[in-house]
Amino acid sequence: MGIVSIPGLLKRGEMYYYRRVIMPRELAAVIGKTEIVVSLKTRDLAVAIERIAIEKKKADVLIANAKKIAASPEQAALAWKRNKLGEDMRSRLQWERNDDTLDAESLGLDDRFQAASERLRRGGLSRSEHARMVQELDALKTLLARTKGDFEAPTEENPRLTVVVQKWAKDTKASPRITAEWSRAFDRLIAVVGRIVGLNSAGSPRTASRLGWATECNLARELVGRRVSDCWATEPEIARPVRGRSQRVVGR
């Protein structure tokens, strides 16, 4: 068979993926990524061609929704803030920071907050610039609080992990076996995370908070596999590119 050129079809090793670059940049800011990369979960070219149509429709819907949000400067700025805070949380769960690093981070965030406040005070901003600056200030407040170990109280926009999982189970119509597996996982999470944070509470409050979050995430991954990683993502079906692997574009 000759070389098949299918728009968006990507091959990594033996597996096929769907890839789509998000343009323009304003849409990427709303969605929170510059490209969509989804595993088609097959090594068979014919199967990949069938599945790519489904993923293209999903991407079309995602981009169409992003265009509606981008049409409103206020909604676009709010989406940008949510994406930034989501990226920050994932980073804090993946990479441990010592107190010296956190102190330096806090100073940098405070400088950015003061500069943004002064820029907003001076005025002369367009509607879009004003909306972004307001959300940037709010995001910086949250980042400063996180750096001090003060994570946000659960809200509808920032729910507890249990709420996220319950929604995932409902949306995916999870089987009783999977639901029971989650219940056992969270029973262990409550016991282990609470014990570890309690033992470390005599030290830095920031260390205790970070340790609690990291333990919750890592233990849940150990118990229930990739389902937790899927729940943390805004769009579970959108996979991130794997670093260090060769990529060969089959079609553009």
Summary of the structure (lengths in Angstrom):
residues: 252
radius of gyration: 21.0
end to end distance: 18.9
largest distance: 66.3
contacts: 670
relative contact order: 0.13
helix: 65%
strand: 8%
